[in-house]
Amino acid sequence: MRIIIALDILGGKCVRLTKGDYSKVKIYDEKPLEVAKVIEDNGIRYLHLVDLDGARNKKPVNYSILEKIAAKTSLKVDFSGGIRSHEDLRDSFNAGANQITAGSIAVSNPLDFISWLIEYGPERIILGADSRDRKVSYEGWTEDSDKEIINYIKDYRSKGVIYTICTDINKDGMLEGPSVELYKEVVGIPGIKLIASGGITSVEDIEELERIGCDGSIIGKAIYEGKLTFKNLRKLC
């Protein structure tokens, strides 16, 4: 299973939110590139780079940070946050993203999202399928849809999706463990590769996600708060 570190950018700084709430922001570092280099130096190969400014403004803002990380590290970067148009998608890949995660567009404009899958291939386009109380959330987690999360992912699997990042918003940033039972259901969808996110706090959490068949796990607050160390993670890479 891939170990992926989340690097969330707001105002050019490395931050973490609690349950996606912009009023509950904690700044961890003012130099995202230096954080990315530390991640790389500790043997991690994958980065989930989230443009929180882009998510809030409905258009990516922090391309310059993506470009620097792509140019100055060998990290494989999945980029997300505000990607809504073909231009946004093209610019994200041109800036150095290996994959992009799209969430809101998949809810609000599924035809465009499906066209991205066809044009760029399902290996490069990740479905962002985040949920609150089993309903799909979008618009930077400010809106809840009436779509049930498992049926939503199944439907997109039938349209060609392979990768999905699923975050249980109620777990995000809480350091209380991931939603294992929900993720078991997602992993049970034939052909889906699940990247689990939200609440991962310990080596045991990661080992459990690997046991149930997750393709990857995204670790954020736990590494920045020292609940998990790079020494712990190197043993799992």
C-alpha positions in Angstrom: 0.0 0.0 0.0 1.2 3.5 -0.9 2.0 5.9 1.9 1.0 9.4 0.9 1.6 12.6 2.8 -0.9 15.4 2.6 0.4 18.9 2.1 -2.4 21.5 2.4 -1.7 25.0 1.2 -3.5 28.1 2.3 -2.1 31.6 1.8 1.2 30.0 0.6 1.7 28.2 3.9 1.5 24.5 5.0 -1.6 24.2 7.2 -4.2 21.7 8.4 -7.9 22.3 8.9 -10.2 20.4 11.2 -13.2 18.8 9.4 -12.4 21.1 6.5 -13.4 24.2 8.5 -11.5 27.2 7.3 -12.1 28.9 10.7 -10.1 26.1 12.3 -6.8 26.4 10.6 -3.4 25.6 12.1 -0.2 26.7 10.4 2.7 24.2 10.5 5.2 25.7 8.2 5.6 28.8 5.9 7.8 27.0 3.3 5.9 24.2 1.6 8.8 23.3 -0.7 11.1 22.7 2.3 8.4 20.5 3.9 8.2 18.5 0.6 12.0 18.0 0.6 11.8 16.7 4.2 9.1 14.3 3.1 11.2 13.1 0.1 14.4 12.8 2.3 12.5 10.5 4.6 11.8 8.0 1.8 8.2 8.9 1.0 7.5 8.9 -2.7 3.9 10.3 -2.9 2.4 13.6 -2.0 -1.2 14.7 -1.9 -1.0 18.5 -2.5 -4.2 20.3 -1.7 -4.8 23.9 -2.9 -7.1 25.1 -0.2 -7.2 28.6 -1.7 -8.2 27.0 -5.0 -11.0 24.9 -3.3 -12.4 28.1 -1.7 -12.1 30.2 -4.9 -13.2 27.4 -7.3 -10.1 27.7 -9.3 -6.5 26.6 -8.5 -4.3 29.3 -7.1 -1.1 27.7 -6.0 0.4 26.5 -9.3 3.7 28.0 -8.4 4.1 25.8 -5.3 3.2 22.7 -7.4 5.8 23.7 -10.0 8.5 24.2 -7.4 7.8 20.8 -5.7 7.6 19.0 -9.1 10.9 20.6 -10.3 12.9 20.3 -7.1 11.8 16.9 -5.8 11.1 13.5 -7.3 7.8 13.2 -5.4 4.8 11.9 -7.4 2.2 14.6 -6.8 -1.5 14.3 -6.8 -2.9 17.8 -7.0 -6.4 19.0 -6.0 -8.3 22.0 -5.1 -10.6 24.0 -7.4 -10.0 22.1 -10.6 -13.2 22.9 -12.6 -12.3 23.3 -16.2 -10.3 21.7 -19.0 -7.9 24.6 -18.7 -7.4 24.0 -15.0 -6.7 20.4 -15.7 -4.2 21.1 -18.5 -2.4 23.7 -16.3 -2.2 21.3 -13.4 -0.5 18.6 -15.5 1.7 21.2 -17.1 2.8 22.4 -13.7 4.0 18.9 -12.8 1.1 17.0 -11.3 1.3 13.2 -11.9 -2.4 12.8 -11.0 -5.2 15.2 -10.2 -8.1 14.7 -7.8 -11.5 16.2 -8.9 -14.4 16.2 -6.5 -16.9 19.1 -7.0 -16.8 18.9 -10.8 -17.8 15.2 -10.6 -20.9 16.2 -8.6 -21.9 19.4 -10.5 -20.8 18.5 -14.0 -20.4 14.8 -14.5 -20.1 15.0 -18.3 -17.0 17.1 -18.0 -15.5 14.8 -15.5 -16.1 11.7 -17.7 -14.6 13.6 -20.6 -11.4 14.1 -18.5 -11.3 10.3 -17.9 -11.5 9.6 -21.6 -8.9 12.3 -22.6 -6.3 11.7 -19.9 -7.0 8.1 -18.8 -8.3 6.8 -15.5 -4.8 6.3 -14.2 -4.3 10.1 -14.0 -7.8 11.2 -12.9 -8.8 10.5 -9.3 -12.4 10.7 -8.1 -12.6 12.8 -5.0 -15.5 11.2 -3.1 -15.7 12.7 0.3 -18.6 12.1 2.6 -20.4 13.3 5.7 -22.8 10.9 7.2 -22.6 8.8 4.1 -23.7 11.6 1.8 -21.2 13.0 -0.8 -19.9 16.5 0.1 -18.4 19.0 -2.3 -17.5 22.6 -2.8 -14.7 22.3 -0.3 -16.9 20.3 2.0 -19.3 23.3 2.4 -22.2 21.6 0.5 -23.8 18.2 1.1 -25.5 16.4 -1.8 -28.2 13.7 -1.6 -25.9 11.2 -3.2 -25.1 8.1 -1.1 -21.4 7.5 -1.1 -21.2 3.9 -2.0 -23.7 4.1 -4.9 -21.9 7.2 -6.1 -18.6 5.5 -6.4 -20.2 2.4 -8.0 -21.8 4.6 -10.6 -18.5 6.3 -11.5 -16.7 2.9 -11.5 -19.2 1.9 -14.3 -18.1 5.0 -16.2 -14.4 4.1 -16.0 -13.1 5.5 -12.7 -10.3 3.4 -11.1 -8.9 5.5 -8.3 -10.9 7.3 -5.6 -9.9 9.2 -2.6 -12.6 8.9 0.1 -12.5 11.0 3.2 -14.9 10.7 6.0 -15.2 14.4 6.9 -16.3 13.6 10.4 -12.9 11.9 11.0 -10.7 14.4 9.2 -8.2 16.1 11.5 -9.6 14.5 14.6 -6.8 11.9 15.1 -9.4 9.3 16.2 -8.7 6.6 13.6 -10.1 6.1 10.0 -13.6 4.9 9.0 -12.5 1.3 8.5 -16.1 -0.1 8.0 -16.9 2.5 5.3 -13.6 1.8 3.6 -14.3 -2.0 3.6 -17.5 -1.2 1.6 -15.5 0.9 -0.9 -12.8 -1.7 -1.3 -15.5 -4.2 -2.0 -16.5 -2.4 -5.2 -14.9 -4.5 -8.0 -12.1 -2.6 -9.8 -11.9 0.3 -7.4 -8.5 1.3 -6.0 -9.2 3.2 -2.7 -7.0 5.8 -1.3 -8.2 6.2 2.3 -8.1 9.6 4.0 -9.1 11.0 7.3 -8.3 10.2 10.9 -5.2 8.0 10.3 -3.2 8.3 13.5 -1.1 5.2 14.1 0.9 2.4 12.5 -1.9 0.1 13.5 -4.4 2.3 11.5 -2.2 2.0 8.4 -1.7 -1.7 8.8 -5.5 -2.2 9.1 -6.1 -0.2 5.9 -3.6 -2.3 4.1 -5.3 -5.5 5.4 -8.6 -4.5 4.1 -7.1 -3.8 0.7 -6.6 -0.1 0.3 -4.3 1.0 -2.5 -3.0 4.0 -0.5 -3.5 5.9 2.7 -3.1 9.7 3.1 -1.5 10.9 6.3 -1.7 14.5 7.3 -2.2 15.9 10.8 -0.8 12.9 12.5 2.7 13.4 11.0 2.6 17.2 11.6 1.5 16.7 15.2 4.1 14.0 15.9 1.6 11.2 16.4 3.3 9.4 13.6 7.0 9.8 12.7 8.8 9.3 9.5 10.8 6.5 11.2 7.5 4.7 11.6 6.5 5.3 8.1 9.8 4.2 6.5 9.1 0.7 7.8 5.9 0.6 5.9 7.1 2.0 2.6 
